[in-house]
């Protein structure tokens, strides 16, 4: 309903309307998303499973969330940085994720060339520098909010070493993120 009820009938009819409204109310609550209903969510958490495993956590702020158009203006970037956590077999962070998508909203990534410079990826700031390059899956970029369920390939930056496949799932909510686009 978009506005208050207006009564035009008798008192007896009003009682039936009130009972119907009370009866339908619990069904409406059951349709609420789990985040609204108070269930625990994994927002601002990214879980890595497969050849590598771990959990990374994002603390949303204007320093850690940047959303913009790409340099050429033909695509969009979402950069989530300073994520804390460790991925076993690769090391500790801080980690950053850069999503490079052609459009806002949902992007289904088909199998891609992992040697491309425009793939979405997750990188750390340790020695050696490593990254996980998105090789397929789904990226949802709505700017300040979004999610990923992607398959990634591990790469040691500066080498030709590409080994180990993992899956990264998670979502972000950065209402105070910096939007440059």
C-alpha positions in Angstrom: 0.0 0.0 0.0 1.2 3.5 -0.7 -1.1 5.5 1.6 -3.5 5.3 4.6 -6.7 3.4 4.3 -9.9 5.5 3.9 -13.0 4.2 5.5 -16.3 4.4 3.5 -18.3 1.5 4.9 -20.2 0.5 8.1 -18.6 -0.3 11.5 -19.3 -4.0 10.9 -17.4 -4.1 7.6 -14.5 -2.2 9.2 -14.0 -5.1 11.7 -13.6 -7.6 8.8 -11.0 -5.3 7.1 -9.0 -5.0 10.3 -9.0 -8.8 10.9 -7.9 -9.3 7.3 -5.1 -6.8 7.6 -3.8 -8.4 10.9 -4.0 -11.8 9.3 -1.9 -10.8 6.3 0.7 -8.8 8.2 2.9 -11.9 9.3 3.1 -13.1 5.6 4.5 -9.7 4.7 7.2 -9.9 7.3 8.2 -13.3 6.0 9.0 -11.8 2.6 11.5 -9.4 4.0 15.2 -9.9 2.9 17.2 -11.7 5.6 19.4 -8.6 6.1 16.3 -6.7 7.1 14.9 -9.5 9.2 18.1 -9.5 11.4 19.9 -12.5 10.0 23.7 -12.4 9.9 25.2 -11.5 6.5 28.6 -11.6 5.0 28.6 -8.0 3.8 32.2 -6.6 3.5 33.6 -10.1 3.8 35.3 -12.1 1.0 35.8 -15.9 1.4 38.5 -17.7 -0.7 38.1 -21.5 -1.2 40.0 -23.9 -3.4 43.7 -24.2 -4.0 44.0 -21.3 -1.6 41.7 -20.4 1.4 41.1 -17.6 3.7 38.8 -14.7 4.6 39.3 -11.0 3.9 37.4 -8.2 5.6 36.8 -4.7 4.3 36.3 -1.8 6.6 34.2 0.6 4.5 35.4 4.2 4.3 36.1 6.8 1.8 39.7 5.7 1.8 38.9 2.1 1.2 36.1 2.2 -1.4 36.5 4.0 -4.8 34.0 3.9 -7.6 34.6 5.5 -11.0 34.5 5.2 -14.8 37.6 3.8 -16.3 40.3 6.0 -17.9 38.8 5.5 -21.4 35.3 6.2 -20.1 33.9 3.0 -21.6 33.7 0.9 -18.5 33.5 1.1 -14.7 35.8 0.4 -11.8 35.2 -0.5 -8.2 38.3 -0.6 -6.0 38.1 -2.0 -2.5 41.4 -1.6 -0.6 43.0 -2.2 2.7 41.2 -5.5 3.3 42.5 -7.4 6.3 43.1 -11.1 6.4 45.2 -14.0 5.3 44.9 -16.3 2.4 46.7 -19.6 3.1 49.4 -20.3 0.6 49.7 -16.7 -0.5 50.1 -14.6 2.5 48.8 -11.7 4.4 47.5 -8.4 3.1 46.6 -5.7 3.0 44.6 -6.9 0.0 42.7 -4.9 -2.6 40.1 -5.9 -5.2 39.6 -4.1 -8.5 36.5 -4.9 -10.5 36.6 -3.8 -14.1 33.2 -4.1 -15.7 31.6 -2.9 -18.9 28.4 -1.8 -17.3 26.9 -1.1 -13.9 24.8 -4.0 -12.5 25.4 -7.7 -13.1 28.2 -8.9 -15.3 28.6 -12.6 -16.1 32.3 -13.2 -16.9 32.9 -16.0 -19.4 36.2 -17.7 -19.5 38.8 -15.0 -20.1 42.4 -14.6 -21.0 44.2 -14.3 -17.6 47.0 -12.3 -19.3 44.7 -9.3 -20.0 45.3 -6.0 -18.3 41.6 -5.2 -17.9 40.5 -8.3 -16.0 39.1 -7.8 -12.5 41.6 -9.0 -9.9 42.6 -9.1 -6.2 46.1 -8.1 -5.2 48.2 -8.1 -2.0 51.0 -5.9 -0.8 53.6 -8.5 0.3 56.7 -10.1 -1.1 56.3 -11.4 -3.7 53.4 -9.3 -5.0 50.6 -11.7 -5.9 47.2 -11.4 -7.4 44.2 -13.5 -8.2 42.9 -12.8 -11.7 39.2 -13.3 -12.4 38.8 -16.0 -15.0 35.0 -16.4 -14.8 31.9 -16.0 -12.6 29.5 -13.2 -11.7 30.3 -9.6 -10.6 27.6 -7.3 -9.5 28.8 -3.6 -9.4 26.3 -1.1 -8.2 28.9 1.4 -7.1 28.6 1.6 -3.3 27.2 -1.9 -3.1 28.0 -5.1 -5.0 29.1 -8.7 -4.8 31.3 -11.3 -6.5 31.2 -15.0 -7.0 34.2 -15.6 -9.2 36.8 -18.2 -10.2 40.3 -16.8 -10.0 43.8 -17.9 -11.1 46.8 -17.1 -8.8 49.6 -15.1 -10.5 52.9 -13.9 -9.1 53.4 -10.4 -10.5 56.5 -9.9 -12.6 56.7 -13.6 -13.6 55.0 -16.0 -16.0 53.8 -18.1 -13.1 50.0 -18.7 -13.1 49.0 -21.6 -10.8 46.2 -22.6 -8.6 42.5 -22.0 -9.0 40.2 -20.7 -6.3 36.7 -19.2 -5.8 36.1 -15.9 -4.2 32.6 -15.0 -2.9 31.5 -11.9 -0.9 29.8 -8.6 -1.0 30.4 -5.0 -0.1 28.4 -2.0 1.2 30.3 1.2 1.2 27.8 4.0 1.5 30.5 6.6 2.3 32.8 5.4 -0.6 34.3 8.0 -2.9 32.5 8.1 -6.3 34.6 9.7 -9.0 32.5 8.8 -11.9 
